[in-house]
Amino acid sequence: MQKWNMIIDVAECTNCNLCTLAIMDEYVDNEFPGYSAPMPKHGHRWIDILQNERGQGTQLDIAYVPTMCNHCDDAPCVKAAWNDAVTKRPDGIVIIDPVKAKGQKQIVDACPYGHVWWNEELMIPQAWTFDAHLLDIGWPQPRGGQVCPTGAMRAVKVEDAEMQAMAKAQELEQLKPELGTKPRVWYRNLWRYSTAFIAGSVSKDVDGVIDCVEGAQVRLFKAGSLVATATTDNYGDFKFDRLPPDSGDYVVSISTESGMKRVEANVTQSVSLGEIRV
């Protein structure tokens, strides 16, 4: 059977927040019986955009990650609920029944992603329903995917085997896969948010004139072992990306026609070494 999945490209998200606003427009003060009670105007962010700023100065990279209910196949909220208050539909969508779930705050606590929200006024847990009430009447996309100006957010309805093939071919990832909840929200280019880099710019002094060094060979070592190689561009810049955060000490070795220079770097988060004069 075909099931719904959400694919989000971190590299295409610009933090415009149109998806967040579209969800508020759809659910605030609006009730959809069998799907959801009204969303509070304040306090809930059923789609919340995380931000990670990597690097410093001119070598800066900012990534945005829209997060939401993951509609997990092994959902902790389903297990925590009483009286079938939370169910998983055959098409993969998880629904918190707004009537049966009344008073069940343990459903909020069960979500390891922090995306079940407590409505204090109505005394019910709430989460984004994948806009199931719209999909069920023929809408091709949830509203977040519909309004995204860059195409960063797109829902697909496919067989599980096809989704797994897509995930492998496109290097899609999930948030916190170690939890084993089997989310149905997938991310492309998640490394832009979750990894670190070492970057720098190589220059030289030629008769008192500082110029960029293009074509310098740059090698990255960790504990004496070669990790990666790069070549400086026409601005003298290089970058080693997708390094694990908090991975410790590295050595950057730069080779030019005039000689070699070594620079040490410690990676907790991304490191910009700035200008390196050779």
C-alpha positions in Angstrom: 0.0 0.0 0.0 1.2 3.5 -0.8 1.9 5.7 2.3 2.6 9.4 2.9 6.2 10.6 3.5 7.6 14.2 3.7 10.9 15.0 2.0 12.6 18.2 3.0 15.7 19.6 1.4 17.7 21.5 4.0 19.8 23.2 1.3 16.7 24.8 -0.2 15.0 26.1 3.0 15.5 29.9 3.4 13.7 30.2 6.8 10.8 32.2 5.1 8.4 30.5 7.6 5.6 30.2 5.0 5.1 26.6 6.0 4.7 27.5 9.6 2.3 30.4 8.8 0.3 28.1 6.5 -0.3 25.6 9.3 -1.3 28.4 11.6 -3.7 29.7 9.0 -5.2 26.3 8.5 -5.6 25.2 12.2 -5.9 28.3 14.4 -9.5 28.7 15.4 -10.5 25.9 13.0 -11.9 22.6 14.1 -11.7 19.5 11.9 -13.8 16.8 13.6 -12.1 13.4 13.7 -8.7 15.0 12.8 -8.0 18.0 15.1 -9.3 20.6 17.5 -8.4 24.2 17.0 -4.8 25.1 17.3 -4.0 27.8 19.9 -3.0 31.1 18.4 0.1 31.3 20.7 2.5 28.8 22.1 2.3 26.0 19.5 4.6 25.6 16.5 3.4 22.5 14.7 6.1 23.2 12.1 9.2 24.6 13.8 12.3 25.6 11.9 15.6 24.9 13.6 18.7 26.9 12.7 22.4 26.1 12.8 25.1 28.7 12.1 28.4 27.1 11.1 31.7 28.9 10.8 32.7 32.5 11.3 33.4 35.7 9.4 33.3 35.4 5.6 33.2 31.6 5.8 29.8 31.2 7.3 27.1 28.7 6.4 23.6 28.8 7.9 21.2 25.8 7.6 17.5 25.7 8.4 15.6 22.5 9.2 11.8 22.5 9.3 10.7 20.0 12.0 7.2 18.6 12.7 5.4 15.5 13.8 7.3 12.6 12.2 4.3 10.3 11.8 6.6 7.5 13.0 5.8 3.9 12.1 6.8 2.9 15.7 5.4 5.9 17.3 5.9 6.3 21.1 2.8 8.5 21.3 0.7 5.6 20.0 2.1 3.3 22.8 1.6 6.0 25.5 -2.1 6.6 24.6 -5.1 5.0 26.3 -8.3 3.9 24.6 -6.9 4.2 21.1 -6.5 8.0 21.4 -3.6 7.9 19.0 -3.8 5.8 15.9 -1.7 5.2 12.8 -3.7 5.1 9.6 -2.9 2.6 6.8 -1.5 5.4 4.7 1.2 6.2 7.4 -0.4 9.2 9.0 -0.7 9.4 12.8 -3.8 11.0 14.2 -4.4 12.2 17.8 -8.1 11.9 18.4 -9.2 15.3 19.8 -12.0 13.7 21.9 -10.4 10.5 23.1 -7.1 12.2 24.0 -8.6 14.7 26.4 -6.5 14.8 29.6 -3.8 12.5 28.3 -0.7 14.7 28.9 1.5 11.6 28.9 1.2 11.6 25.1 3.1 14.9 25.0 5.8 13.5 27.2 6.2 10.4 25.1 7.3 12.2 21.9 11.2 12.3 21.8 11.1 15.0 19.1 9.1 17.5 21.1 6.4 17.7 18.5 3.3 16.8 20.5 2.0 20.0 22.0 -0.3 20.5 25.0 -3.4 22.6 24.6 -4.0 24.0 28.1 -7.3 25.5 27.3 -8.8 22.3 25.8 -6.7 19.9 27.9 -5.6 17.8 24.9 -2.4 16.9 23.2 -2.0 18.1 19.6 0.3 17.6 16.6 0.4 18.3 12.9 -1.9 15.9 11.2 -0.1 15.9 7.8 -3.1 17.9 6.8 -5.0 14.6 6.5 -8.3 16.3 6.2 -7.1 18.0 3.0 -5.4 14.9 1.6 -8.5 12.9 2.2 -10.5 15.1 -0.1 -8.0 15.0 -2.9 -5.4 17.7 -2.2 -2.1 16.6 -3.8 0.1 18.3 -1.1 -0.2 19.4 2.5 -0.3 23.2 2.8 3.3 23.5 3.9 4.5 21.8 0.7 2.0 23.8 -1.3 3.2 27.2 -0.2 7.0 26.5 -0.1 8.5 28.9 -2.7 11.7 26.9 -3.2 10.3 23.4 -3.3 12.2 22.5 -0.1 9.2 20.6 1.3 7.4 18.0 -0.7 5.1 15.1 0.3 5.2 11.9 -1.6 2.8 8.9 -1.5 4.7 5.7 -2.4 5.1 2.1 -1.4 7.6 1.5 1.5 10.0 -0.3 -0.8 10.0 2.7 -3.2 10.6 5.1 -0.4 13.6 3.1 0.9 15.0 3.1 -2.7 14.5 6.9 -2.9 16.2 7.4 0.5 19.2 5.4 -0.6 19.5 7.0 -4.0 19.1 10.6 -2.7 21.0 10.1 0.6 18.0 11.0 2.6 18.2 11.0 6.4 15.9 11.1 9.4 16.2 12.9 12.7 17.4 10.9 15.6 17.4 7.5 13.7 19.0 5.9 16.8 15.6 6.1 18.5 14.2 3.4 16.2 10.9 5.2 15.8 11.0 4.9 12.0 10.0 8.5 11.1 8.2 9.3 7.8 9.8 12.8 7.5 13.1 12.6 5.5 15.8 15.1 5.0 18.1 15.8 2.0 21.4 17.6 2.8 20.9 17.3 6.6 24.7 17.4 6.9 24.4 21.1 6.4 22.8 21.2 9.9 24.4 18.3 11.7 28.1 18.3 10.7 31.1 20.7 11.0 33.7 22.0 8.7 37.2 23.4 8.6 37.8 26.2 6.1 40.4 28.8 5.4 41.8 31.1 2.8 45.4 30.9 1.5 47.3 34.1 0.5 50.8 35.2 -0.3 52.9 38.4 -0.3 54.3 39.2 -3.7 56.5 42.4 -3.5 54.2 43.9 -0.9 51.0 43.0 -2.6 48.8 40.4 -0.9 47.2 38.0 -3.4 45.0 34.9 -3.2 46.7 31.6 -3.9 44.8 29.5 -6.4 45.5 25.8 -6.9 47.3 25.2 -3.6 47.1 21.6 -2.5 45.5 21.3 1.0 45.4 18.1 3.0 43.6 17.3 6.2 45.1 14.9 8.8 43.8 13.5 12.0 46.0 11.5 14.3 48.6 11.3 11.5 46.1 9.8 9.0 45.0 11.5 5.8 41.3 12.4 6.0 40.6 14.5 2.9 42.2 16.6 0.2 41.2 19.9 -1.4 42.5 22.5 -3.9 42.1 26.2 -3.3 39.8 28.1 -5.6 40.5 31.4 -7.4 39.9 33.2 -4.1 42.3 31.0 -2.3 39.5 29.4 -0.3 39.3 25.7 0.8 36.8 23.8 2.9 36.6 20.3 4.5 33.0 19.7 5.3 30.9 16.9 6.8 33.2 16.4 9.8 31.8 15.1 13.0 31.2 17.8 15.6 33.4 17.5 18.7 35.8 15.4 16.8 38.9 17.0 18.2 42.3 17.9 16.8 43.2 18.1 13.1 46.2 19.3 11.1 45.8 21.2 7.8 48.8 21.0 5.5 49.0 23.5 2.7 51.5 23.0 -0.3 52.3 25.7 -2.8 55.0 26.4 -5.3 56.9 28.3 -2.6 56.7 25.8 0.2 54.4 24.1 2.7 52.6 25.3 5.9 50.9 23.4 8.6 48.0 24.8 10.7 46.3 23.0 13.7 42.6 23.1 14.2 40.3 21.9 17.0 36.8 20.9 15.9 34.0 21.3 18.5 31.9 23.1 15.9 32.8 24.5 12.5 36.2 26.3 12.3 37.1 29.2 10.0 40.9 29.5 10.1 40.7 32.8 8.3 43.6 34.0 6.1 46.7 31.8 6.0 49.7 33.5 4.7 52.3 31.2 2.9 
